[in-house]
Amino acid sequence: MLAGPWENASVVKVNEDVAVLNTLDFFTPIVDEPEIQGRIAASNVTSDIYAMAVPKIVTVLSIMAFPENMPNELAVGMLKGFADFCREMDAPLLGGHTIRNPWPIIGGAATGAGHPKKIMYTRGSKPGDKLVLTKPLGVQPAMAAYRMRKEEDGLEFLQDIPEDLVEAAVSGAIELMTTSNKPVAEVMQQIPVHAATDITGFGLKGHAENMAKLSDVDIIFDCLPVLRGTPALTDLFGYPLMEGEAAETAGGMLIAVAEKDLNDLLDALEKRKVRHFEVGYVKEGSGNVKVAEKVKVIEV
């Protein structure tokens, strides 16, 4: 075994040329539109394989649970969105399991295959590395606004924030969550990088802390790219977005790369039309993560 539960996916070496990766992820729906929810779930599941710089997913199994009173078309819609996303990523959906449950759940298990020497881990960042993030932050406040707009008094609660900012945050979050990280995995196969992880439920700082502790370094963030409209929503809802602690779903990759390879990495991401932001740096330390006091916040 090359990696266990401390990584984004387990890694088992089969022979000198092949390692098998496995990951599992599921959660309750965060949007009402079933096909969009299915795509978000598939994006989140496959991202843990792509975070290991493995673009080849050989199989996906779906996990579905829903209550007896939920219309079947909603379950079918979620499975359709999940399957469509997997097909577009050339990640075959070959089956799965469905149960009755008091609340709906959607997700799955993904199996990837790659060369043992080409797999990227959360550990491995080095002092002097630059940090690159491939998606902006802000899903948690954006989806809070999404839910609030559906409440009876939600519009009144949001009345002090311009509607165009609310819409930008919500639509931006949905686009972000349904965008695959596969192109980033392909880039990491070509450009030498030291460490990588995707940013999901523990937020930017939480996942960075895992990288810092496993690498025995300190990480400093001096730039936070966020979805347009989410700073105002953060002030309203009180989420710790500006501290790098708000939860994300199907977020981008945080990549540690040597300064000499930074431009090559950015150029390769640009060619694949992947958003990218230089967000900080790595220094000698003992596993600490800090967001700079005068951190630069950019809305995109």
Order of alpha helices (4+ residues) and beta strands (2+ residues): beta-beta-alpha-beta-alpha-beta-beta-beta-alpha-alpha-alpha-alpha-beta-alpha-beta-alpha-beta-alpha-beta-beta
